Amino acid sequence: MLDYPINKVNQNLIIINSISEWRKIESFLDEQKKFFFELIEENSNCSAYIIDSKTLQTRYEINSNSLKNYIETGIETGEFAPQYPVSTCVEMLITTLEGLHFNSRFIYSHQKIVSDQIKIIKEQLKEILVVI
């Protein structure tokens, strides 16, 4: 069973230090989208999905720490001027991605739905972070 591409996402983003923090967030979301596409392709074979709390906690910590770092660095460099506390922005994004993860695994049958959702997430997050 596939699970979030945590290490792949973080490894890919580590090597792109010269790009903006916003672009790193976009890349993070693009990697999530690719993963969700894979879930849609395999969801017809998925009758049950069990994940332990340790795996969920690890996924949460790695992804939230990465996003928190991108946002805080963007604030320090003047790229972001968020409307809300960093922790609130990160929690909103992680919660939304968890919903997409679930829906991609069990409900969605078309990649366009995920593409549209990721597009909306990017647009909303750009406004929330006040990307300068």
QUIDANOR-V617036 format. One record per backbone hydrogen bond with DSSP energy under -1.0 kcal/mol. CO is the residue of the C=O (numbers start at 0). NH is the residue of the N-H. Records with the same first field share a line. If there is no record, write none. Layout:
CO=NH ; NH
This chain:
3=5
4=8
5=9
6=10
7=11
8=12
9=13
10=14
12=15
15=18
19=23
20=24
21=25
22=26
23=27
24=28
25=29
26=30
27=31
28=32
29=33
30=34
31=35
32=36
33=37
34=38
35=39
36=40
37=41
38=42
41=44
42=45
51=55
52=56
53=57
54=58
55=59
56=60
57=61
58=62
59=63
60=64
61=65
62=66
63=67
64=68
65=69
66=70
67=71
68=72
69=73
70=74
71=75
72=76
73=78 ; 79
74=77
78=131
84=88
85=89
86=90
87=91
88=92
89=93
90=94
91=95
92=96
93=97
94=98
95=99
96=100
97=101
98=102
99=103
100=104
101=105
102=106 ; 107
110=114
111=115
112=116
113=117
114=118
115=119
116=120
117=121
118=122
119=123
120=124
121=125
122=126
123=127
124=128
125=130
127=82
128=80
